[in-house]
């Protein structure tokens, strides 16, 4: 897939990606970071679609999409884009892929939580069709609230 004149691929994460994923997590988040062990679980044992964006042999973004049995929604659990690759449409590309996977699974909606202190992400999700439907006060380590956002798929 070509994006902004660069060749990128989306694929499922593997255990061999762990070093790159942990490094990306450290670049993107100061607090509320996932550990290597948590990432390993998400890749190996969970019912998640753990997607990575590869570009020139490096992982520049990821998205974790959680599935639940007997539930008609999928949760975007985490998304990260390398600071050096922001503004290139990688987050949009991953959100489109998450939506496609959710639709193929017969889901009725996608949902996520985002820090109320992250206006760029809130705008991105809003442009992508997500709407705020609730709030979790003092949800993150820094004390910020989480906005609960949902996108209907039908």
VEXDREN-2710 file (C-alpha; in Angstrom, 1 decimal):
% VEXDREN-2710
k/r/px/py/pz
1/UNK/0.0/0.0/0.0
2/UNK/1.4/3.4/-0.9
3/UNK/0.8/6.4/1.4
4/UNK/2.3/9.8/0.8
5/UNK/4.7/8.4/-1.8
6/UNK/6.1/5.8/0.6
7/UNK/5.5/2.0/0.6
8/UNK/3.8/0.8/3.8
9/UNK/2.4/-2.5/4.9
10/UNK/0.0/-3.5/7.6
11/UNK/0.4/-6.9/9.1
12/UNK/-0.2/-8.8/12.3
13/UNK/2.5/-8.3/14.9
14/UNK/4.8/-11.2/15.8
15/UNK/6.9/-12.0/18.9
16/UNK/10.0/-11.0/16.8
17/UNK/8.5/-7.4/16.7
18/UNK/8.6/-7.0/20.4
19/UNK/11.8/-4.9/20.6
20/UNK/10.5/-2.5/18.0
21/UNK/7.0/-2.3/19.5
22/UNK/8.4/-1.5/23.0
23/UNK/10.7/1.1/21.6
24/UNK/7.8/2.7/19.8
25/UNK/5.7/2.7/23.0
26/UNK/8.5/4.5/24.8
27/UNK/8.7/7.1/22.1
28/UNK/5.0/7.8/22.1
29/UNK/3.9/7.6/25.8
30/UNK/5.5/9.0/29.0
31/UNK/3.0/7.3/31.3
32/UNK/0.4/4.5/31.0
33/UNK/2.9/2.5/28.9
34/UNK/2.4/-1.2/28.1
35/UNK/5.2/-3.5/29.3
36/UNK/7.0/-6.0/27.1
37/UNK/5.1/-8.8/28.9
38/UNK/1.7/-7.1/28.2
39/UNK/2.6/-6.8/24.5
40/UNK/3.7/-10.4/24.3
41/UNK/0.4/-11.5/25.8
42/UNK/-1.5/-9.3/23.3
43/UNK/0.4/-10.9/20.4
44/UNK/0.5/-14.5/21.6
45/UNK/-2.5/-15.3/23.8
46/UNK/-5.2/-12.6/23.6
47/UNK/-8.1/-12.4/21.2
48/UNK/-6.7/-9.2/19.8
49/UNK/-5.7/-8.2/16.3
50/UNK/-2.3/-6.6/17.0
51/UNK/-1.5/-4.7/13.8
52/UNK/1.8/-3.0/12.9
53/UNK/2.7/-0.7/10.1
54/UNK/6.0/-1.5/8.4
55/UNK/7.8/1.0/6.4
56/UNK/11.3/0.4/5.0
57/UNK/11.7/-2.6/7.3
58/UNK/10.8/-0.7/10.5
59/UNK/7.7/-0.6/12.6
60/UNK/6.4/3.0/12.6
61/UNK/2.9/2.5/14.0
62/UNK/0.7/-0.1/15.7
63/UNK/-3.0/-0.6/16.7
64/UNK/-4.4/-3.2/19.1
65/UNK/-8.0/-4.2/18.4
66/UNK/-9.7/-6.3/21.1
67/UNK/-12.5/-8.7/20.4
68/UNK/-14.9/-10.1/23.0
69/UNK/-17.1/-13.1/22.7
70/UNK/-20.8/-12.5/22.3
71/UNK/-20.4/-8.8/22.0
72/UNK/-21.2/-6.6/19.0
73/UNK/-18.4/-4.1/19.3
74/UNK/-14.6/-4.1/19.0
75/UNK/-12.3/-1.9/21.2
76/UNK/-9.4/0.0/19.9
77/UNK/-7.2/-0.7/22.9
78/UNK/-4.1/1.2/21.9
79/UNK/-2.8/3.1/18.9
80/UNK/0.7/4.6/18.4
81/UNK/2.5/6.4/15.6
82/UNK/6.2/7.2/15.8
83/UNK/6.6/11.0/16.3
84/UNK/8.8/11.1/13.2
85/UNK/5.9/9.6/11.1
86/UNK/3.0/11.6/12.3
87/UNK/0.9/13.5/9.8
88/UNK/1.5/10.9/7.1
89/UNK/-1.9/9.3/7.5
90/UNK/-0.7/6.1/9.3
91/UNK/-3.3/6.5/12.1
92/UNK/-6.1/6.9/9.6
93/UNK/-4.8/3.9/7.7
94/UNK/-4.9/1.8/10.9
95/UNK/-8.3/3.1/11.9
96/UNK/-9.6/2.2/8.4
97/UNK/-8.2/-1.3/8.8
98/UNK/-9.7/-1.7/12.3
99/UNK/-13.1/-0.6/10.9
100/UNK/-12.8/-3.1/8.0
101/UNK/-11.9/-6.0/10.4
102/UNK/-14.8/-5.0/12.8
103/UNK/-17.3/-5.0/9.9
104/UNK/-16.0/-8.4/8.6
105/UNK/-16.6/-9.8/12.1
106/UNK/-20.2/-8.6/12.1
107/UNK/-19.6/-5.9/14.7
108/UNK/-22.0/-3.0/15.1
109/UNK/-19.5/-0.4/16.5
110/UNK/-15.9/0.4/17.4
111/UNK/-15.1/2.1/20.6
112/UNK/-12.0/3.6/22.3
113/UNK/-10.9/5.7/25.2
114/UNK/-8.7/8.8/24.7
115/UNK/-7.2/11.2/27.2
116/UNK/-9.1/14.5/27.5
117/UNK/-5.7/16.1/27.4
118/UNK/-5.0/14.9/23.8
119/UNK/-6.8/17.3/21.5
120/UNK/-5.0/16.0/18.4
121/UNK/-6.2/12.4/18.9
122/UNK/-9.7/13.6/19.8
123/UNK/-9.9/15.6/16.5
124/UNK/-8.5/12.6/14.6
125/UNK/-11.2/10.3/16.0
126/UNK/-13.9/12.9/15.4
127/UNK/-12.9/13.2/11.8
128/UNK/-13.0/9.5/11.5
129/UNK/-16.6/9.3/12.7
130/UNK/-16.2/8.7/16.4
131/UNK/-18.4/10.5/18.9
132/UNK/-18.0/11.1/22.7
133/UNK/-20.5/9.1/24.7
134/UNK/-19.1/9.3/28.2
135/UNK/-16.1/10.0/30.4
136/UNK/-14.0/8.2/33.0
137/UNK/-12.8/10.8/35.5
138/UNK/-9.1/10.6/36.6
139/UNK/-8.6/7.5/34.4
140/UNK/-4.9/8.0/33.5
141/UNK/-1.8/8.1/35.7
142/UNK/-1.5/11.9/35.2
143/UNK/-5.0/12.3/36.6
144/UNK/-6.6/13.2/33.2
145/UNK/-10.0/11.9/32.3
146/UNK/-10.7/9.4/29.5
147/UNK/-13.3/10.3/26.9
148/UNK/-15.2/7.3/25.8
149/UNK/-15.8/7.4/22.0
150/UNK/-17.8/5.2/19.7
151/UNK/-18.3/4.8/16.0
152/UNK/-21.4/3.0/14.7
153/UNK/-20.6/0.7/11.8
154/UNK/-24.1/0.4/10.3
END
